[in-house]
Amino acid sequence: METEQYDLVILAGGTGRVTLPGRNPEPRALAPLKGRRLLHYILQAAKDSGRIRRAVVVTHPAKVGAFRAAFPAARLVWREVTDDGSPRVAETVRRAVAAGQEFSPWPADSQVGQGLPDAAEAGAEPLPLPLYVTQCAGTMPEGGWAGMRLAQFLRWKETGAPLTGKLRVVVSMEDLPFLTGEALKDFTGRAERLDADGVYSLVTKASCLREFPDLRRTFFHLAEGDFTGGNLSLIASTVFPACVTRMAEVYAMRKNVVKLAGWLGGGIILKFLLHRLSLADVERKASETFGLKGRCVISEYASVGTDLDRPEEWAKAEKYMGKGTVSPEK
C-alpha cells in the first residue's frame, strides 16, 4: 500500500524576534544553530521522514522579507489583503463563520512564486524539499488556517480541480532543531490511524530529561504519567473555519488562571489536583469544546517536545547538535 504524504505547515507568525550574541534581531526560524538555520533542520527532518511532500511557512507580513532573503529558492504566495496592504484574516474569518461559508483567499489568477526567483537563478543551497511562504498577521489558529488553505490551493493547482473531501496536514512550530525524520515519521504514522479531526503530540518527561537535561521544559501530570506539550499536530480541514475563533479564545486564556479554570470546569480541576486526570478526560474536553474529535499521541521522541524559546538556550543546545536523538526502546 502506498504511503500517504502530507504538506507540513510550519507556524512562524507573530512579530517577535530573537537576538543572539553578535547578531541583529531575526525571526526565530531563521536564527542559526551550529551554522544552520532552525528552519533548515525542520525541513531536513521532513525530507528524511518520507512522509512530507512540501513545507508551507506561515509568517507575519513584517517577516516575509527576511524569509525571502534567507531562502531565495522558496515560493511566495500572498494572502488576500486590504487596499493598504494589511492582511484581513480576522475580519474574513468572522465574516465566513457568520455566513456559514468557506473562505478561499486566493483568486483564480494567483501566481505561485510571485516575486521570487527560481532556485537556479538564486544560486542558493538546494532546499531539502519544496518550500512555500505565505503571510498572516492574525492569531496562531488563523495562521493554521492560512497554511491549510494554501495546502488546499496547491493541491488544486496539482490536480486541476478543487478538493471535494477533507485534507489533512502536519503542523509544526518553527523552532525544533532536534527534530528527526524518525520522530516525525513515528508521530505521523500513529496519528493518521486515529479517527480524529485533530491529533496533538504529548512527549514523556522521562525522554526529555534523558536526552536534553539542560533544556528547560514545563511538565504536567496525567494519570498515565508526566508529559510536556509536543510541537507536532495532524490537523484536518474540517477544523476550519468554525473552530478558529474558539481556538483563539482558549489560547488567550492560557495565562489567566481564573478564566482558564472557568473554562475547564470544576470536575476537570478536581481530577487534576487529585492526580486523577487522564488522557481520555483531556481528549473528551477538547472534543466537546471545539465540536470535533480530538486525540493525542504520546511520543517517546524528546525532539518533538524540545524547542528553543529563549536566546540563552542556544549555547546549551549546541552541545546536543549532531548527537542524534535516542530511539525509544521497542
C-alpha positions as CSV (number, residue, x, y, z in Angstrom):
1,M,0.0,0.0,0.0
2,E,1.3,3.4,-1.0
3,T,2.2,5.6,2.0
4,E,0.4,8.9,2.0
5,Q,2.4,12.1,2.0
6,Y,1.3,15.3,3.7
7,D,2.0,19.0,3.5
8,L,3.9,20.3,6.5
9,V,2.6,23.7,7.8
10,I,5.2,25.5,9.9
11,L,3.8,28.3,12.1
12,A,6.3,31.1,12.3
13,G,4.0,34.1,12.9
14,G,4.0,36.9,15.4
15,T,6.2,40.0,15.4
16,G,8.7,38.7,18.0
17,R,12.3,38.1,17.1
18,V,15.3,36.6,18.8
19,T,18.6,38.4,19.4
20,L,21.6,36.1,19.6
21,P,25.1,37.4,20.7
22,G,26.8,39.4,17.9
23,R,23.7,39.3,15.6
24,N,20.8,41.6,14.9
25,P,17.2,40.6,15.9
26,E,15.8,38.0,13.5
27,P,12.9,35.6,13.2
28,R,13.4,32.6,15.4
29,A,13.1,30.2,12.5
30,L,16.0,31.9,10.7
31,A,18.3,32.1,13.7
32,P,21.4,29.9,13.3
33,L,22.4,26.9,15.4
34,K,25.7,25.3,14.6
35,G,25.9,27.0,11.3
36,R,22.4,26.2,10.0
37,R,19.1,28.0,10.5
38,L,16.5,26.3,12.7
39,L,14.1,26.1,9.8
40,H,16.6,24.1,7.7
41,Y,16.8,21.4,10.4
42,I,13.0,21.0,10.3
43,L,13.0,20.8,6.5
44,Q,15.7,18.2,6.6
45,A,13.7,16.1,9.1
46,A,10.6,16.4,7.0
47,K,12.5,15.1,4.0
48,D,14.1,12.3,6.0
49,S,10.7,11.1,7.3
50,G,9.5,10.2,3.8
51,R,6.0,11.5,4.9
52,I,6.2,15.1,3.8
53,R,5.8,16.3,0.2
54,R,6.5,20.0,0.8
55,A,6.6,22.6,3.6
56,V,4.5,25.7,4.0
57,V,5.7,28.5,6.3
58,V,3.1,30.9,7.7
59,T,4.8,34.1,9.0
60,H,3.9,37.6,9.9
61,P,4.0,40.1,7.0
62,A,6.8,42.0,8.7
63,K,9.0,38.9,8.4
64,V,8.3,37.9,4.8
65,G,11.3,39.9,3.6
66,A,13.6,38.0,6.0
67,F,12.4,34.7,4.8
68,R,12.8,35.7,1.1
69,A,16.4,36.8,1.8
70,A,17.2,33.6,3.7
71,F,15.6,31.2,1.3
72,P,15.5,32.7,-2.1
73,A,14.6,29.3,-3.6
74,A,11.2,29.4,-1.7
75,R,8.0,30.3,-3.4
76,L,5.9,33.2,-2.1
77,V,2.1,33.0,-2.2
78,W,0.3,36.2,-0.9
79,R,-2.7,36.2,1.3
80,E,-5.7,38.3,0.4
81,V,-5.0,41.8,1.7
82,T,-6.9,45.1,2.0
83,D,-6.2,48.2,-0.1
84,D,-3.5,49.4,2.2
85,G,-1.7,46.1,2.1
86,S,-2.6,44.8,5.6
87,P,-3.9,41.3,6.0
88,R,-7.6,41.0,6.9
89,V,-7.5,37.4,8.3
90,A,-9.6,38.1,11.4
91,E,-12.2,40.0,9.6
92,T,-12.6,37.4,6.9
93,V,-12.8,34.6,9.5
94,R,-15.6,36.3,11.3
95,R,-17.5,37.0,8.1
96,A,-17.1,33.5,6.8
97,V,-18.2,31.9,10.0
98,A,-21.2,34.1,10.3
99,A,-22.3,33.4,6.8
100,G,-21.6,29.6,7.1
101,Q,-19.3,29.9,4.1
102,E,-15.9,28.6,3.3
103,F,-13.3,31.3,2.7
104,S,-11.0,31.0,-0.3
105,P,-8.2,33.6,0.0
106,W,-6.6,33.1,-3.4
107,P,-8.3,34.4,-6.6
108,A,-8.2,32.2,-9.7
109,D,-5.2,34.1,-11.1
110,S,-2.9,33.7,-8.1
111,Q,0.7,33.2,-9.1
112,V,2.7,30.7,-7.1
113,G,6.2,32.0,-6.9
114,Q,5.3,35.7,-7.3
115,G,8.3,37.9,-6.7
116,L,10.8,35.2,-6.1
117,P,13.5,33.8,-8.4
118,D,13.9,30.1,-9.3
119,A,16.4,28.1,-7.3
120,A,18.8,28.1,-10.3
121,E,18.6,31.9,-10.6
122,A,19.1,32.4,-6.9
123,G,22.2,30.3,-6.8
124,A,21.3,29.2,-3.2
125,E,21.9,25.9,-1.5
126,P,19.1,23.4,-2.6
127,L,16.3,23.1,-0.2
128,P,15.7,19.6,1.3
129,L,12.1,19.8,-0.2
130,P,9.8,22.4,-1.8
131,L,9.2,25.4,0.4
132,Y,6.3,27.9,0.2
133,V,5.9,31.1,2.3
134,T,2.6,32.9,3.0
135,Q,1.7,35.5,5.5
136,C,-0.8,36.0,8.3
137,A,-0.9,38.8,10.9
138,G,-3.7,37.1,12.9
139,T,-3.7,34.6,15.8
140,M,-2.0,31.2,15.8
141,P,-5.2,29.4,14.8
142,E,-5.7,31.9,12.0
143,G,-2.2,31.1,10.9
144,G,-3.0,27.4,10.9
145,W,-6.0,28.1,8.7
146,A,-3.9,30.2,6.3
147,G,-1.5,27.2,6.0
148,M,-4.4,24.8,5.4
149,R,-5.9,27.0,2.7
150,L,-2.5,27.2,0.9
151,A,-2.2,23.4,1.1
152,Q,-5.6,23.1,-0.5
153,F,-4.7,25.7,-3.1
154,L,-1.5,23.8,-4.0
155,R,-3.4,20.5,-4.3
156,W,-5.9,22.2,-6.6
157,K,-3.0,23.5,-8.8
158,E,-1.7,19.9,-9.0
159,T,-5.0,18.2,-9.8
160,G,-6.7,21.0,-11.7
161,A,-9.8,20.7,-9.6
162,P,-10.9,21.8,-6.1
163,L,-10.7,19.2,-3.4
164,T,-14.1,17.7,-2.5
165,G,-13.0,15.8,0.6
166,K,-11.2,16.7,3.8
167,L,-7.4,17.4,3.7
168,R,-5.0,16.6,6.5
169,V,-1.7,18.5,7.1
170,V,1.0,18.1,9.6
171,V,1.5,21.2,11.7
172,S,4.8,22.1,13.4
173,M,6.2,25.0,15.4
174,E,9.2,26.9,13.9
175,D,11.9,26.2,16.5
176,L,12.5,22.4,16.5
177,P,16.2,22.0,15.6
178,F,16.4,18.5,17.1
179,L,13.5,17.1,15.2
180,T,14.4,13.9,13.2
181,G,12.8,12.1,10.3
182,E,12.4,9.1,12.5
183,A,10.4,11.1,15.2
184,L,8.3,12.8,12.6
185,K,7.5,9.5,10.8
186,D,6.6,7.9,14.1
187,F,4.1,10.7,15.0
188,T,2.6,10.9,11.6
189,G,2.1,7.1,11.3
190,R,0.4,6.8,14.7
191,A,-1.7,10.0,14.3
192,E,-3.1,9.1,10.9
193,R,-4.5,5.8,12.3
194,L,-6.7,7.6,14.8
195,D,-10.3,8.6,14.0
196,A,-9.9,12.3,14.7
197,D,-10.1,15.8,13.2
198,G,-7.1,16.9,15.2
199,V,-4.3,14.9,16.8
200,Y,-1.8,16.6,19.2
201,S,1.5,15.3,20.4
202,L,2.5,14.8,24.0
203,V,6.1,13.9,25.0
204,T,7.1,12.0,28.1
205,K,9.0,13.8,30.8
206,A,11.4,10.9,31.1
207,S,12.5,11.1,27.4
208,C,13.1,14.9,27.7
209,L,15.2,14.6,30.8
210,R,17.2,11.7,29.3
211,E,18.0,13.4,26.0
212,F,18.1,17.1,26.8
213,P,18.5,17.5,30.6
214,D,19.9,21.1,30.4
215,L,17.0,22.5,28.3
216,R,14.1,23.6,30.5
217,R,10.6,22.4,29.7
218,T,7.2,22.7,31.6
219,F,5.7,19.4,32.6
220,F,2.3,18.4,33.8
221,H,0.9,15.2,35.3
222,L,-1.8,12.9,34.0
223,A,-2.9,9.5,35.2
224,E,-0.7,8.0,32.5
225,G,2.4,9.8,33.6
226,D,4.2,13.2,33.3
227,F,4.4,15.0,30.0
228,T,5.2,18.2,28.1
229,G,3.3,19.5,25.2
230,G,4.7,18.5,21.8
231,N,5.2,20.6,18.8
232,L,3.5,18.4,16.1
233,S,-0.1,18.0,15.2
234,L,-2.1,16.3,12.4
235,I,-5.0,18.6,11.5
236,A,-7.9,18.0,9.2
237,S,-9.5,20.8,7.1
238,T,-12.8,20.0,9.0
239,V,-11.3,22.0,11.9
240,F,-11.6,25.3,9.9
241,P,-13.1,27.8,9.9
242,A,-15.7,27.2,12.6
243,C,-13.1,26.5,15.3
244,V,-10.7,29.4,14.6
245,T,-12.5,31.9,16.9
246,R,-12.9,29.4,19.7
247,M,-9.3,28.3,19.5
248,A,-8.1,31.9,19.7
249,E,-10.2,32.4,22.8
250,V,-8.9,29.3,24.6
251,Y,-5.3,30.2,23.6
252,A,-5.7,33.7,25.1
253,M,-6.8,32.1,28.4
254,R,-3.5,30.2,28.9
255,K,-2.1,32.9,31.2
256,N,-5.3,33.8,33.0
257,V,-5.7,31.2,35.7
258,V,-9.3,32.3,36.7
259,K,-10.6,32.3,33.1
260,L,-8.8,29.0,32.3
261,A,-10.3,27.4,35.5
262,G,-13.8,28.5,34.4
263,W,-13.4,27.0,31.0
264,L,-12.0,23.7,32.3
265,G,-14.8,23.3,34.9
266,G,-14.7,22.1,38.4
267,G,-14.6,18.4,37.6
268,I,-11.5,18.6,35.4
269,I,-9.7,20.8,38.0
270,L,-10.6,18.5,40.9
271,K,-9.2,15.5,38.9
272,F,-6.1,17.4,38.1
273,L,-5.5,18.4,41.7
274,L,-6.0,14.8,42.8
275,H,-3.7,13.4,40.1
276,R,-6.6,11.6,38.5
277,L,-6.9,13.5,35.3
278,S,-6.5,11.1,32.4
279,L,-5.6,11.5,28.8
280,A,-9.2,10.4,27.9
281,D,-10.5,13.3,30.1
282,V,-8.4,15.8,28.1
283,E,-9.4,14.4,24.8
284,R,-13.1,14.5,25.7
285,K,-12.9,18.1,27.0
286,A,-11.2,19.2,23.8
287,S,-13.7,17.4,21.6
288,E,-16.6,18.9,23.5
289,T,-15.2,22.4,23.4
290,F,-14.5,22.6,19.7
291,G,-17.2,20.2,18.5
292,L,-14.7,17.8,16.8
293,K,-12.9,14.6,17.5
294,G,-9.6,15.4,19.3
295,R,-7.0,12.8,20.2
296,C,-3.4,12.7,21.5
297,V,-0.4,10.7,20.6
298,I,2.2,10.1,23.3
299,S,5.7,10.3,21.9
300,E,8.9,9.0,23.4
301,Y,10.9,11.1,21.0
302,A,12.1,14.1,23.0
303,S,12.9,16.1,19.9
304,V,9.2,16.5,19.3
305,G,8.8,18.4,22.6
306,T,12.1,20.3,22.7
307,D,12.0,23.8,21.2
308,L,14.2,26.9,21.8
309,D,12.2,29.7,23.4
310,R,14.9,31.9,24.9
311,P,18.2,33.2,23.4
312,E,20.2,31.8,26.4
313,E,19.2,28.3,25.4
314,W,21.2,28.4,22.2
315,A,24.6,27.8,23.8
316,K,23.2,24.9,25.8
317,A,21.5,23.5,22.7
318,E,24.7,23.5,20.6
319,K,26.3,20.6,22.5
320,Y,23.4,18.4,21.5
321,M,23.6,19.1,17.8
322,G,24.9,16.1,15.8
323,K,24.4,13.7,18.7
324,G,21.3,12.2,17.2
325,T,18.1,11.6,19.0
326,V,17.7,8.4,21.1
327,S,15.3,6.0,19.6
328,P,12.7,4.6,22.1
329,E,13.0,1.1,23.2
330,K,10.7,-1.1,21.2
